Amino acid sequence: MRDPELTTLPGGERVISERIAGVRSVALGFWIGAGSRDETIARAGVTHFIEHLLFKGSDRYDALAIAELFDALGGELNAATSRETTVIYSRVPDEHLERALDAMTDMVFAPTFADLDSEREVVLEEIAMVDDNPQDLVHDLAGEAVFGAHPLGRPVIGRAEVIASVSRRALRSYHAGAYAGPNVVLAAAGNLRHERLVELVEARRNGAHEQVRLARKPVVSVPEPSSRFLRRRTEQYHVVLSAPGISRDDEHRYAATLLDAILGGSASSRLFQEIREKRGMAYSVYTYGSQYAETGQVGLYVGTRAENLGPCLEICARELADVGDGNLRSGELERAKENVRGRLLLSLESTSSRMTRLGKALITAQPLLTVGETLRKIDAVTEADIAELARRVYAPATLSAVGIGPSRGRFEAAVRRINPAALARSA
């Protein structure tokens, strides 16, 4: 495999690709440096709405033509919006690269925003679907508890009242600012030639375009830990303990990946074993982390019945404290390292994973490390690093608590054992 090749187009868009011998596929992704944190409260949800509308037609392809084209190619086409980026991606046989890129370029840069009202209803149904699913909704509440009124605390999917009323003109204005210039990266991996890829994109962009006009609101400080509770007639309590995490520039990010594997990110992790395997008190229990430009978020989720809620949170508190005290078990760190190494190496066999690695690094201004460099940084993490990070991000006094279930009183009684101060700032 060759090193990735990078070209900047006259309009500022960047094209990065990696040629992989021995495969017959190409993965393509248009990465946009705009997400839900770039929206004002009056426009909450437009980034995700625009992502939907890209599939509804462009200057040269209507919605049906797009769907039929990728079906005929035997390929896949999808998109995703996060808090800081949007990506439109596909994977097709290498012989169909030009046809796929032609349609995707038109979708990304020349959407007509057709069928606006019908797709508005689709997104409103999606918002309603999340509201009906406590396993999803509880994470939106956790973001609000950690970041308060900052855009990072808002759901990526947006607000129903915004989606119901936003105009085509407002959508076009936001699109013009976000989908232009250095805010756009085309990443590709597979059986392709970089020079040909650049030629194909240049032919469809026709020179310079407007520069980005988005103004991202920085996180100056995060609020004190707080709690949120939503009363629902559910069989389980859905609970998240969450706190500010680390930024994607933080050198502790490799330790963060390993800490997640140790606590709740794998089948052998502490919380999975202690809560689910040994005691049968939950079906779903895990930890997670998100890293943003200047901050991050960590979280711990558990879904359990009422009689198990207090014991589950006690186990969580005990295991977090144990790791923070440096009491790693024999072989625990090495097993986590092997888990992360293995997942990284297996991902290299996927053109989609390689494309994501390129696009995400470039659009978020991260150094594109070689696999060897990444593995060395993982290997260099020590038990002391894990303990220090656990104390930093999972200290009880930093944890916000959110829950969905039948009784606020039972929820608060369980949370009081971990961080009673969070209950003083409830909403």
Buried (B, 14 or more C-beta within 10 A) or exposed (E): EEEBBBBEBEBBBBBBBBBBEEBEBBBBBBBBBBBBBBBEEEBBBBBBBBBBBBBBBBEEBBBEEBEEBBEEBEBEBEBEBBBBBBBBBBBBBEEBBEBBBBBBBBBBBBBBBBBBEEBBEBBBEBBEEBBEEBBBBBBBBBBBBBBBEBBBBBBBBBBBEBBEEBEEEBBBBBBEBBBBBBBBBBBBBBBBEBEEBBEBBBEBBEEEBEEBEEEBEEBEEBBEBBBBBBEBEBEBBBBBBBBBBBBBBBEBBBBBBBBBBBBBBBEBBBBBBBBBEEEEBBEBBBBBBBBBBBBBBBBBBBBBBBEBBBBBBEBBBEBBBBBBEEEBEEEBBEBBBEBBBEEBEEBBEBBBBBBBBBBBBBBBEEEBEEBEEBBEBBEEBEEEBBBBBBBBBBBBEBBBBBBBBBBBEBBBBBBBBBBEBBBEBBE
